[in-house]
Amino acid sequence: MAEIKSHEFETFLQKSVRNYRIFVIYGPDRGLVSERAGQLAGKTGVALDDPFSLTKLDIADLQKDPGRLVDEAQSIGLFGGEKLIWIRGAANEKYLVDSLALLAEKPLEAAYLIVEAGDLKKGSLLRKTAEAARAVMAVPSYADDSRALNGLVDAELGAEKIGITPAARQALIALIGGDRIASRNEVRKLALYCRGLDTVEEHHVTEIIGDASAISVDDAVDAILGGDLNGFIHAMQKISSSKTAIFLVLQACLKQFQLLDTMRAEMEEKRQQAPQVMQTMGRHLHFRRKPILEQALRQWSAESIARESNRLQAAILQSRRRQVLEDSVAMQTLLSTTLQSGRKSA
């Protein structure tokens, strides 16, 4: 079995990556999955600007030709040397899993294989196959915690030889996260804004990342729960322009409805009103978000919350199975939820 923890990736990249030729990177943070795939590709030594050495495939390409992956991996490069096959958008496709199992039976001699996948649950076909094969390294990639975000801030600002005050760091950390690429881009934007200065102050963070909701899903989720159609469209445009995965909004919306379900059950069991439940179960929420959650708690019945949660879960499952349609599925589902919230508040 070859598997590392998400936080062990940097150590693996520096010390053990050369022991493997097949990698399956998966997780809900699409930016982190993509970034780690790029780092692994850089460690192979294959010329990434050479079309004869690098073959990039979408999972849909394998659907049309299931045997292509094995053929590509076992064929010899046109001009010799090693090559890299890089697959994106994988889930639990049987043709991919079968090919991966076949290639893992004996070490690849002149090729590397990188597979980017979505959020694979434990026991799912692709993850189970990858974890069981000694020749495959399974790399989970979960959303950055505070330690990882602090490391990201230190790395990006350190490269520009810029320090940061504790207050500015706290404000910055609160505004990033959720998607690694979007977070890195925001920190780089801050570094560029403060170039020539010795230290980033809190007001710099507010000035340049004052519109940090552009990379946060909170604005979108709040607009959905509030039935604010214009606010929803505006938030989704910002998220799209910041290259944050729309899937994250779908995921966050489901978590919010799961919280509403728990709160609603508490209300009915203890015969409490929405404000009372918010005081006990909503203490961790940002003060600006509490009125929105409280209003939703009043408007959505237990049955309608359960029904909407099931619909969101079905959309997430569909987006994993058909990742080519992921953005369309997410957008259509979230728009429908927004309209339903609007009707309930009317």
C-alpha positions as CSV (number, residue, x, y, z in Angstrom):
1,M,0.0,0.0,0.0
2,A,1.4,3.4,-1.0
3,E,-0.3,6.4,0.5
4,I,0.6,9.6,2.3
5,K,-1.3,12.1,4.4
6,S,-2.2,15.4,2.8
7,H,0.2,17.3,5.0
8,E,3.1,15.0,4.2
9,F,3.2,15.9,0.6
10,E,6.1,18.4,0.7
11,T,8.3,15.9,2.5
12,F,7.4,13.2,0.0
13,L,8.1,15.6,-2.9
14,Q,11.6,16.3,-1.6
15,K,12.6,12.8,-0.4
16,S,10.7,9.9,-1.9
17,V,9.0,11.0,-5.2
18,R,11.7,9.3,-7.3
19,N,10.6,5.9,-6.0
20,Y,7.3,6.1,-8.0
21,R,6.2,6.5,-11.5
22,I,2.4,6.5,-11.1
23,F,0.5,9.1,-9.0
24,V,-3.2,9.5,-8.3
25,I,-3.9,13.0,-6.8
26,Y,-7.4,13.5,-5.4
27,G,-9.4,15.7,-3.1
28,P,-12.0,18.5,-2.9
29,D,-9.5,21.3,-3.3
30,R,-9.2,21.4,-7.1
31,G,-6.5,24.1,-7.0
32,L,-4.4,22.0,-4.7
33,V,-4.8,18.9,-6.8
34,S,-3.8,20.8,-9.9
35,E,-0.8,22.4,-8.1
36,R,0.5,19.2,-6.7
37,A,0.1,17.5,-10.1
38,G,2.3,20.2,-11.6
39,Q,4.9,19.8,-8.8
40,L,5.0,16.1,-9.4
41,A,5.3,16.6,-13.2
42,G,8.3,18.9,-12.6
43,K,10.0,16.2,-10.6
44,T,9.8,13.7,-13.4
45,G,12.5,15.4,-15.4
46,V,10.3,15.1,-18.5
47,A,10.3,18.2,-20.8
48,L,6.9,19.7,-20.2
49,D,7.1,21.9,-23.3
50,D,7.8,19.0,-25.6
51,P,4.6,17.5,-27.2
52,F,6.5,14.3,-27.9
53,S,7.3,13.8,-24.3
54,L,4.1,15.1,-22.6
55,T,0.7,13.7,-23.4
56,K,-2.2,15.5,-21.6
57,L,-5.6,13.7,-21.7
58,D,-9.0,14.5,-20.4
59,I,-11.0,11.6,-18.9
60,A,-13.4,12.0,-21.9
61,D,-10.5,11.1,-24.2
62,L,-10.2,7.7,-22.5
63,Q,-13.9,7.2,-22.6
64,K,-13.7,7.3,-26.4
65,D,-10.7,5.0,-26.5
66,P,-10.4,3.0,-23.2
67,G,-7.2,1.2,-24.3
68,R,-5.3,4.4,-25.1
69,L,-3.8,4.9,-21.6
70,V,-2.1,1.4,-21.6
71,D,-0.9,2.0,-25.2
72,E,0.5,5.4,-24.4
73,A,2.3,4.1,-21.3
74,Q,3.8,1.1,-22.9
75,S,4.8,2.7,-26.2
76,I,8.3,4.0,-26.8
77,G,8.7,7.8,-27.4
78,L,9.3,8.9,-31.0
79,F,12.8,10.2,-30.1
80,G,13.4,7.9,-27.2
81,G,13.7,9.2,-23.6
82,E,11.1,9.2,-21.0
83,K,7.6,10.6,-21.3
84,L,4.7,11.7,-19.1
85,I,1.0,10.9,-19.4
86,W,-1.1,13.4,-17.5
87,I,-4.9,12.7,-17.1
88,R,-7.4,15.3,-15.7
89,G,-10.9,15.0,-14.5
90,A,-10.9,11.4,-13.3
91,A,-13.4,10.0,-10.9
92,N,-14.2,6.2,-10.7
93,E,-14.4,5.3,-14.3
94,K,-14.0,1.6,-14.7
95,Y,-11.9,1.8,-17.9
96,L,-9.4,4.0,-16.1
97,V,-9.3,1.8,-13.0
98,D,-8.8,-1.3,-15.1
99,S,-5.9,0.4,-17.0
100,L,-4.3,1.6,-13.8
101,A,-4.5,-1.8,-12.2
102,L,-2.8,-3.3,-15.3
103,L,0.0,-0.7,-15.4
104,A,0.6,-1.1,-11.7
105,E,1.4,-4.9,-12.0
106,K,4.9,-4.2,-13.2
107,P,7.0,-0.9,-13.0
108,L,6.8,1.4,-15.9
109,E,10.2,1.6,-17.6
110,A,10.1,4.8,-19.7
111,A,7.0,6.6,-18.7
112,Y,5.3,8.5,-15.8
113,L,1.6,8.7,-15.2
114,I,-0.2,11.4,-13.2
115,V,-4.0,11.2,-12.6
116,E,-5.9,14.2,-11.3
117,A,-9.1,13.2,-9.7
118,G,-11.9,14.8,-7.7
119,D,-12.9,14.1,-4.1
120,L,-12.7,10.3,-3.9
121,K,-14.4,8.8,-0.9
122,K,-12.7,6.0,1.0
123,G,-13.5,2.7,-0.6
124,S,-14.2,4.3,-4.0
125,L,-13.0,2.2,-6.9
126,L,-10.1,4.5,-8.1
127,R,-8.9,5.3,-4.6
128,K,-9.0,1.7,-3.5
129,T,-7.1,0.5,-6.5
130,A,-4.4,3.2,-6.1
131,E,-3.9,2.6,-2.4
132,A,-3.7,-1.1,-2.8
133,A,-1.0,-1.0,-5.5
134,R,2.6,-0.7,-4.4
135,A,3.7,1.0,-7.6
136,V,1.1,3.8,-7.3
137,M,1.3,6.7,-4.9
138,A,-2.1,8.0,-3.7
139,V,-1.9,11.7,-2.8
140,P,-4.9,13.1,-0.9
141,S,-5.3,16.9,-1.2
142,Y,-7.6,18.6,1.3
143,A,-8.4,22.2,1.8
144,D,-5.6,24.2,3.5
145,D,-5.6,24.5,7.3
146,S,-4.2,27.5,9.1
147,R,-0.7,26.0,9.2
148,A,-0.7,25.4,5.5
149,L,-2.1,28.9,4.8
150,N,0.5,30.5,7.0
151,G,3.2,28.5,5.1
152,L,1.8,29.8,1.8
153,V,1.8,33.4,3.0
154,D,5.4,33.1,4.3
155,A,6.6,31.5,1.1
156,E,5.1,34.1,-1.3
157,L,5.9,37.1,0.8
158,G,9.4,35.7,1.7
159,A,10.2,35.4,-2.0
160,E,9.7,39.2,-2.2
161,K,11.5,39.8,1.1
162,I,8.5,41.3,2.7
163,G,7.4,40.8,6.3
164,I,3.9,40.9,7.6
165,T,2.5,42.1,11.0
166,P,0.5,39.7,13.2
167,A,-2.7,41.7,12.6
168,A,-2.2,41.7,8.8
169,R,-1.5,38.0,8.9
170,Q,-4.7,37.3,10.8
171,A,-6.8,39.4,8.4
172,L,-5.2,37.8,5.4
173,I,-5.7,34.2,6.6
174,A,-9.4,34.9,7.3
175,L,-9.8,36.0,3.7
176,I,-8.1,33.1,1.8
177,G,-8.5,29.3,1.7
178,G,-10.8,26.9,0.0
179,D,-8.8,26.7,-3.2
180,R,-5.0,26.7,-3.2
181,I,-4.5,28.4,-6.6
182,A,-7.0,31.2,-5.8
183,S,-5.3,31.7,-2.4
184,R,-1.8,31.8,-3.9
185,N,-3.0,34.3,-6.5
186,E,-4.4,36.6,-3.8
187,V,-1.2,36.5,-1.7
188,R,0.9,37.2,-4.9
189,K,-1.4,40.1,-5.6
190,L,-0.8,41.5,-2.1
191,A,3.0,41.0,-2.5
192,L,2.9,42.9,-5.8
193,Y,0.9,45.7,-4.2
194,C,3.4,46.0,-1.3
195,R,6.6,45.6,-3.4
196,G,9.2,48.0,-2.1
197,L,7.9,48.0,1.4
198,D,9.5,46.1,4.3
199,T,6.2,45.0,6.0
200,V,2.6,44.3,5.0
201,E,0.2,46.2,7.4
202,E,-3.4,45.3,8.0
203,H,-4.6,48.2,6.0
204,H,-2.7,46.9,2.9
205,V,-4.7,43.6,3.2
206,T,-8.0,45.5,3.5
207,E,-7.1,47.7,0.5
208,I,-6.0,45.1,-2.0
209,I,-8.0,42.1,-0.7
210,G,-10.9,44.1,0.6
211,D,-13.0,42.4,-2.1
212,A,-11.8,39.1,-0.8
213,S,-15.3,37.7,-1.2
214,A,-14.2,37.3,-4.8
215,I,-12.5,34.1,-3.8
216,S,-14.8,33.1,-0.9
217,V,-17.8,31.0,-1.4
218,D,-19.6,32.6,1.6
219,D,-21.1,35.4,-0.4
220,A,-22.5,33.0,-2.9
221,V,-23.9,30.7,-0.3
222,D,-25.4,33.7,1.6
223,A,-27.1,34.9,-1.6
224,I,-28.5,31.4,-2.2
225,L,-30.0,31.2,1.2
226,G,-31.3,34.7,1.0
227,G,-32.9,34.2,-2.4
228,D,-30.9,37.1,-3.7
229,L,-30.7,36.3,-7.5
230,N,-28.6,39.3,-8.5
231,G,-26.3,38.8,-5.5
232,F,-25.9,35.1,-6.5
233,I,-25.0,35.9,-10.1
234,H,-22.6,38.7,-9.0
235,A,-20.8,36.3,-6.5
236,M,-20.5,33.5,-9.1
237,Q,-19.0,35.9,-11.6
238,K,-16.4,36.9,-9.0
239,I,-15.7,33.2,-8.1
240,S,-15.3,32.3,-11.8
241,S,-12.9,35.2,-12.5
242,S,-10.8,34.2,-9.5
243,K,-10.6,30.7,-10.9
244,T,-12.1,29.2,-7.8
245,A,-13.8,25.9,-8.5
246,I,-17.6,26.3,-8.7
247,F,-17.8,22.8,-7.1
248,L,-16.7,24.4,-3.8
249,V,-19.9,26.5,-3.7
250,L,-22.0,23.4,-4.3
251,Q,-20.2,21.7,-1.4
252,A,-20.4,24.6,0.9
253,C,-24.1,25.0,0.2
254,L,-24.7,21.4,1.1
255,K,-22.8,21.9,4.4
256,Q,-25.0,24.9,5.1
257,F,-28.2,22.9,4.6
258,Q,-26.9,20.1,6.8
259,L,-26.3,22.7,9.5
260,L,-29.9,24.0,9.0
261,D,-31.2,20.4,9.2
262,T,-29.4,20.0,12.6
263,M,-30.7,23.3,13.8
264,R,-34.2,22.7,12.7
265,A,-34.2,19.3,14.5
266,E,-33.0,21.1,17.7
267,M,-35.8,23.6,17.3
268,E,-38.5,21.0,17.0
269,E,-37.1,18.7,19.7
270,K,-36.6,21.4,22.4
271,R,-39.5,23.7,21.1
272,Q,-37.2,26.6,20.7
273,Q,-37.3,29.6,18.3
274,A,-34.7,30.3,15.6
275,P,-32.9,33.1,17.7
276,Q,-32.4,30.7,20.6
277,V,-31.0,28.0,18.4
278,M,-28.7,30.5,16.7
279,Q,-27.3,31.5,20.1
280,T,-26.3,27.9,20.9
281,M,-25.5,26.3,17.6
282,G,-24.6,29.3,15.5
283,R,-21.9,30.8,17.8
284,H,-19.1,29.9,15.4
285,L,-20.7,31.8,12.5
286,H,-19.5,35.3,11.4
287,F,-21.8,37.9,12.8
288,R,-22.7,39.1,9.3
289,R,-23.9,35.7,8.3
290,K,-26.1,35.0,11.4
291,P,-29.2,37.0,10.2
292,I,-29.2,35.1,6.9
293,L,-29.0,31.7,8.6
294,E,-31.7,32.7,11.1
295,Q,-34.0,33.9,8.3
296,A,-33.5,30.6,6.4
297,L,-34.1,28.6,9.6
298,R,-37.5,30.3,9.9
299,Q,-38.5,29.9,6.2
300,W,-37.3,26.3,5.4
301,S,-39.2,23.4,7.0
302,A,-37.5,20.2,8.1
303,E,-39.0,18.4,5.1
304,S,-37.9,21.0,2.5
305,I,-34.4,21.2,4.0
306,A,-34.0,17.4,3.7
307,R,-35.4,17.5,0.2
308,E,-32.9,20.2,-0.8
309,S,-30.0,18.4,0.9
310,N,-30.8,15.3,-1.1
311,R,-30.9,17.3,-4.3
312,L,-27.5,18.9,-3.6
313,Q,-26.0,15.6,-2.8
314,A,-27.3,14.2,-6.0
315,A,-25.8,17.1,-7.9
316,I,-22.4,16.5,-6.2
317,L,-22.5,12.9,-7.2
318,Q,-23.4,13.7,-10.8
319,S,-20.6,16.3,-11.0
320,R,-18.1,13.7,-9.8
321,R,-19.2,11.1,-12.3
322,R,-19.3,13.5,-15.2
323,Q,-16.7,16.1,-14.5
324,V,-16.9,17.6,-17.9
325,L,-20.4,18.9,-16.9
326,E,-19.4,19.8,-13.4
327,D,-19.8,23.6,-13.7
328,S,-23.1,23.3,-15.6
329,V,-24.5,20.9,-13.0
330,A,-23.4,23.1,-10.1
331,M,-24.6,26.3,-11.6
332,Q,-28.0,24.9,-12.5
333,T,-28.5,23.3,-9.1
334,L,-27.4,26.4,-7.2
335,L,-29.6,28.7,-9.3
336,S,-32.6,26.5,-8.6
337,T,-31.9,26.6,-4.8
338,T,-31.6,30.4,-5.0
339,L,-35.0,30.7,-6.7
340,Q,-36.6,28.4,-4.1
341,S,-35.2,30.6,-1.3
342,G,-36.5,33.7,-3.0
343,R,-40.0,32.2,-3.3
344,K,-40.0,31.3,0.4
345,S,-39.0,34.8,1.5
346,A,-41.5,36.5,-0.8
